[in-house]
Amino acid sequence: MRIFETILADSIALVLGAGLMRLWDHRPREPREPVIASEANVTRGVPHFAKTFHATRFVRGNLHTHTTLSDGDATPFEVARWYQNHGYGFLAITDHNLLSATDASAGATSGLLLVPGEEITMRAQVLPVHVNALCTHAVIPGGTFARAIDALDYAIAEVHSQGGVALVNHPNFDLALMTKDVENAPGEELLEIASGHPYVHTQGDSTHLSHEQLWDVALTAGHDVMGVGVDDVHHLVTDADPEAFPGQAWVSVFADEARLESVCDALRSGALYASTGPELRRIEVEGQVYSVEAVACQACAGARVVFIGSGGRLLARTTSATGGASYTLKGDEGYVRARVETASGIAWTPAVRVVRE
């Protein structure tokens, strides 16, 4: 760890460089019909959102990264330099069963906040089950478990015992997690729905739901979990796996600046949006209206804004020249989230519950 901290301390001399971020070619997929029963509707009172917010300031970060300290091909210094040079405000290096940063201030002094993290690497018999521990302070060992849900129970409980944030990684990696595992997972804060890893079946297949659809499964089961985009980068300096490069998917937390406390609080509460391309200017939930607006860009011309409710139900779809749209509650949604689709990729916003008084 001292070697890693020394490398990170040297990053104070990094100079922000130019470079274009390679964006993931992610084709939008229409929501399927609801795969599970919708939440019961509350029949009394006027429907409104359970919480309100007006987010206009964001800090970009990556939550899943590997280095030569486990199975990546670039040093922590090289990885940190790439993300700093490409405008990221924070980074979690999550090598397997290794806490990557015990002193986040070492990175913050160079303009890149390092969020402590590791990938808790487990197996359910022979299938991989991985959970990222974020904002923790001690290593959490992996292990082998009889069932995937047992591995999830263990990892999430250990993360929470340290006051950390649990991110369930790539549910479809080797098709290890079943729908019932996602439904019964014990209170994780984050779920990967977009990944730069080429082998994790983000889009599912004819018999397995996509990661985004599994997010709706968790939400409809009552879990207040936020979907996130990650790079899961392993290859920065070689062509061993040219698809697993950085800059493909990320999160932007609701924050004024990259400070450890504010970033961890945002991750813990799901105060963020995920993206594979579009940047958002505004996300607003007030009373009975959910509004989103993208940053003006050439790729935003003809953007579609899709609002989705309980069970993955399509609520509304709008084609927008500005990447902006609003949705007004009818009362039977259960929750509402938005998806902004542009030529450069997709952005996903938080799901907000609908209640009645």
C-alpha positions in Angstrom: 0.0 0.0 0.0 2.9 2.4 0.7 4.1 1.9 -2.9 0.6 2.7 -4.2 0.3 5.8 -2.0 3.7 7.0 -3.2 2.6 6.6 -6.8 -0.6 8.4 -6.1 1.2 11.2 -4.3 3.4 11.7 -7.4 0.2 12.5 -9.4 0.3 16.0 -7.9 2.6 16.8 -10.8 0.2 15.5 -13.5 -0.7 18.1 -16.1 -4.2 18.0 -17.6 -3.8 16.8 -21.1 -5.9 16.8 -24.2 -7.5 13.7 -25.6 -10.8 12.6 -27.0 -12.7 10.1 -24.9 -13.7 7.0 -26.8 -17.4 6.4 -26.3 -19.1 3.1 -26.1 -21.2 2.2 -29.1 -24.4 1.4 -27.2 -27.6 1.0 -29.2 -30.8 1.8 -27.4 -33.1 -1.1 -26.6 -36.8 -0.6 -26.1 -38.1 -1.6 -22.7 -39.8 -5.0 -22.7 -43.3 -5.5 -21.3 -43.2 -5.8 -17.5 -41.5 -9.0 -16.5 -42.9 -9.0 -12.9 -46.1 -7.7 -11.3 -46.2 -3.9 -10.8 -46.2 -2.5 -7.3 -49.6 -2.1 -5.7 -51.1 1.3 -6.2 -52.0 3.5 -3.3 -55.6 4.6 -3.7 -55.8 7.6 -1.3 -54.7 11.1 -1.8 -52.9 13.0 -4.5 -50.0 11.2 -6.2 -46.6 13.0 -5.9 -43.0 12.1 -5.8 -41.6 10.8 -2.5 -38.6 13.2 -2.7 -37.7 16.3 -4.7 -34.4 17.7 -6.0 -33.0 20.1 -8.5 -29.6 18.9 -9.7 -27.6 21.2 -12.0 -24.0 20.6 -10.8 -22.3 17.3 -11.4 -18.9 15.6 -10.9 -17.9 12.7 -13.2 -16.3 9.6 -11.9 -15.5 5.9 -12.5 -16.4 3.2 -10.0 -14.8 0.1 -11.4 -11.1 0.0 -12.5 -8.2 -2.5 -12.5 -4.5 -2.0 -12.4 -1.3 -4.1 -12.3 -2.0 -4.6 -8.6 -4.5 -7.3 -9.8 -5.4 -8.1 -13.4 -5.0 -4.8 -15.2 -2.1 -3.9 -17.5 -1.4 -0.4 -16.4 0.0 0.9 -13.1 -2.2 2.9 -10.7 -0.2 6.0 -11.7 -1.0 5.5 -15.4 -4.7 4.7 -14.7 -5.1 7.8 -12.5 -3.3 10.0 -15.1 -5.7 8.8 -17.8 -8.8 9.7 -15.8 -7.4 13.0 -14.6 -6.4 14.0 -18.2 -9.9 13.2 -19.4 -11.7 15.5 -17.0 -12.9 13.0 -14.3 -13.3 14.4 -10.8 -13.0 11.1 -8.9 -11.9 7.5 -9.4 -12.3 4.2 -7.5 -9.5 1.8 -8.3 -11.1 -1.6 -7.4 -8.5 -4.3 -7.8 -9.6 -7.8 -6.7 -9.6 -8.3 -3.0 -7.3 -5.4 -2.5 -8.3 -2.0 -0.9 -6.7 0.4 -3.4 -6.7 3.7 -1.6 -6.7 4.1 2.2 -5.9 7.8 2.0 -8.1 9.5 -0.6 -6.5 12.9 0.0 -3.4 11.7 -1.8 -5.2 11.8 -5.0 -7.3 14.9 -4.2 -4.2 17.1 -3.9 -3.6 16.5 -7.7 -7.1 17.3 -8.7 -8.4 13.7 -8.8 -10.2 12.4 -5.8 -9.4 8.7 -5.1 -12.3 6.9 -3.5 -11.3 3.8 -1.5 -12.5 0.7 -3.1 -12.0 -3.0 -3.9 -13.7 -5.7 -5.9 -14.8 -8.4 -3.5 -14.3 -11.4 -5.7 -16.4 -14.5 -4.8 -17.8 -17.6 -6.3 -21.2 -19.3 -6.0 -19.8 -22.8 -6.5 -18.0 -22.2 -9.8 -19.8 -19.0 -11.0 -18.3 -15.5 -10.3 -20.1 -13.1 -8.0 -18.5 -9.7 -7.6 -19.4 -6.8 -5.4 -17.4 -3.5 -5.3 -16.9 -2.1 -1.8 -16.7 1.7 -2.0 -15.9 4.2 0.7 -14.6 1.5 3.0 -11.4 1.3 5.1 -10.4 -2.3 5.4 -10.0 -5.2 3.0 -13.0 -7.6 2.7 -11.9 -11.1 1.7 -13.7 -13.0 -1.0 -14.7 -16.7 -0.8 -16.7 -19.5 -2.2 -20.4 -19.9 -1.3 -23.1 -22.4 -2.0 -25.5 -19.9 -3.6 -25.1 -16.5 -5.3 -27.5 -14.9 -2.8 -25.3 -16.1 0.0 -22.3 -14.3 -1.6 -24.3 -11.2 -2.0 -25.6 -11.3 1.6 -22.0 -11.7 2.9 -20.4 -9.0 0.8 -23.1 -6.3 1.2 -23.3 -6.9 5.0 -19.5 -6.5 5.2 -19.5 -3.3 3.2 -22.3 -1.9 5.3 -20.5 -2.8 8.5 -17.7 -0.4 7.5 -20.2 2.3 6.6 -19.4 1.8 2.9 -21.4 1.7 -0.3 -22.1 -1.7 -2.0 -22.1 -1.9 -5.8 -23.3 -5.3 -7.3 -21.2 -5.8 -10.4 -22.2 -7.2 -13.8 -25.1 -9.5 -12.9 -24.8 -11.4 -16.2 -21.1 -12.1 -16.0 -21.1 -15.8 -16.8 -24.9 -15.5 -16.2 -24.1 -16.0 -12.5 -27.0 -14.0 -10.9 -30.6 -15.0 -11.5 -33.6 -12.7 -11.4 -34.5 -14.0 -7.9 -31.0 -13.1 -6.7 -31.5 -9.5 -7.8 -35.0 -9.4 -6.2 -33.7 -10.7 -2.9 -30.3 -8.9 -2.6 -30.1 -7.3 0.8 -30.0 -3.6 0.3 -27.2 -2.8 -2.1 -27.0 0.9 -3.1 -25.8 0.5 -6.6 -26.2 -2.0 -9.5 -24.1 -2.0 -12.7 -26.4 -1.5 -15.7 -23.8 -0.4 -18.3 -20.2 -1.8 -18.5 -17.2 -1.4 -20.7 -16.3 -5.0 -20.1 -16.9 -6.9 -23.3 -17.8 -10.3 -21.7 -20.5 -9.4 -19.1 -23.7 -9.7 -21.3 -24.9 -6.2 -20.4 -27.8 -6.5 -22.9 -28.8 -10.0 -21.8 -30.0 -12.5 -24.4 -33.1 -14.4 -25.4 -33.5 -16.0 -22.0 -31.8 -13.5 -19.7 -32.8 -9.9 -18.9 -30.5 -7.1 -19.6 -28.8 -5.3 -16.7 -31.1 -2.4 -17.2 -34.1 -4.7 -16.9 -32.7 -6.3 -13.8 -32.5 -2.8 -12.3 -36.3 -2.6 -12.8 -36.7 -6.0 -11.2 -34.8 -4.7 -8.1 -36.8 -1.4 -8.1 -40.1 -3.1 -8.4 -39.2 -5.5 -5.6 -38.9 -2.4 -3.4 -35.1 -1.9 -3.4 -34.0 1.8 -3.6 -31.0 1.0 -5.8 -29.4 3.2 -8.5 -28.1 1.9 -11.8 -24.6 2.9 -12.7 -22.2 2.9 -15.6 -18.6 1.7 -15.2 -15.6 1.0 -17.3 -14.3 -2.1 -15.6 -11.2 -1.3 -17.5 -8.4 -3.9 -17.6 -6.4 -2.8 -20.6 -5.0 0.7 -20.9 -1.6 0.2 -22.6 -1.9 -3.0 -24.7 -4.3 -4.4 -27.3 -4.9 -7.6 -25.4 -8.6 -6.8 -25.2 -9.2 -3.6 -27.2 -12.8 -3.4 -26.2 -12.1 -3.0 -22.4 -10.7 0.5 -22.7 -11.5 3.4 -20.4 -14.1 6.2 -21.0 -17.0 4.0 -22.1 -19.4 4.4 -19.2 -19.4 6.6 -16.1 -21.4 8.2 -13.3 -21.9 11.9 -12.5 -22.8 12.6 -8.9 -24.8 15.5 -7.8 -22.1 17.6 -6.2 -20.3 21.0 -6.4 -16.8 19.5 -6.1 -15.0 16.2 -5.7 -14.7 15.8 -1.9 -14.7 12.3 -0.4 -17.6 12.9 2.0 -19.9 14.5 -0.7 -19.1 11.8 -3.3 -19.6 8.9 -0.9 -22.9 10.5 0.3 -24.1 10.9 -3.3 -23.2 7.3 -4.0 -24.9 6.1 -0.9 -28.2 8.0 -1.7 -28.2 7.3 -5.4 -27.8 11.1 -6.2 -26.2 10.6 -9.6 -26.9 9.8 -13.2 -25.1 7.2 -15.3 -24.1 7.6 -18.9 -22.4 6.1 -22.0 -22.3 9.4 -23.8 -24.8 12.2 -23.1 -24.0 14.8 -20.4 -27.0 16.2 -18.6 -27.6 19.8 -17.7 -30.5 19.4 -15.3 -32.5 16.7 -13.5 -35.4 18.1 -11.6 -38.2 16.3 -9.6 -40.8 18.6 -8.0 -44.3 17.9 -6.9 -45.8 15.8 -9.8 -43.3 16.6 -12.5 -40.0 14.9 -13.4 -37.8 16.9 -15.9 -34.5 16.2 -17.6 -32.4 18.3 -19.9 -29.2 17.3 -21.8 -26.2 19.5 -22.4 -26.4 20.9 -26.0 -24.3 18.8 -28.3 -24.3 17.8 -32.0 -25.2 14.2 -31.1 -28.2 15.4 -29.1 -30.2 16.3 -32.3 -33.2 14.0 -32.4 -32.6 12.7 -28.9 -35.3 10.6 -27.3 -36.3 10.9 -23.7 -38.0 7.9 -22.3 -39.8 7.8 -19.0 -40.1 4.3 -17.3 -42.1 3.1 -14.4 -42.6 0.1 -12.2 -41.9 -3.3 -13.8 -40.0 -1.6 -16.6 -43.3 -0.2 -18.0 -42.9 2.5 -20.8 -44.7 5.6 -19.5 -43.8 8.1 -22.2 -41.4 8.7 -25.1 -40.5 12.1 -26.5 -38.3 13.1 -29.4 -36.5 16.3 -28.5 -34.2 18.5 -30.4 -32.6 19.6 -27.1 -32.5 16.3 -25.2 -35.0 17.7 -22.7 -38.5 16.6 -21.6 -40.9 16.4 -18.6 -43.3 13.8 -17.3 -46.4 14.6 -15.2 -47.7 11.9 -12.8 -50.9 10.0 -13.4 -50.6 8.1 -10.1 -50.1 4.5 -11.1 -46.4 4.6 -11.9 -44.9 3.1 -8.7 -41.7 5.0 -9.6 -40.4 7.1 -12.5 -37.0 7.2 -14.0 -35.7 8.7 -17.3 -33.5 7.5 -20.1 -32.0 10.0 -22.5 -31.0 8.4 -25.8 -28.7 10.2 -28.2 -26.4 9.2 -31.1 -23.5 9.1 -28.6 -25.2 6.7 -26.1 -27.6 6.7 -23.2 -27.9 8.5 -19.9 -30.0 7.1 -17.0 -31.5 9.1 -14.1 -32.6 8.1 -10.6 -35.8 6.2 -10.0 -38.1 8.2 -7.7 -41.0 6.6 -5.9 -44.6 7.8 -6.3 -46.6 8.1 -3.1 -50.0 9.4 -2.1 -51.0 11.2 1.1 
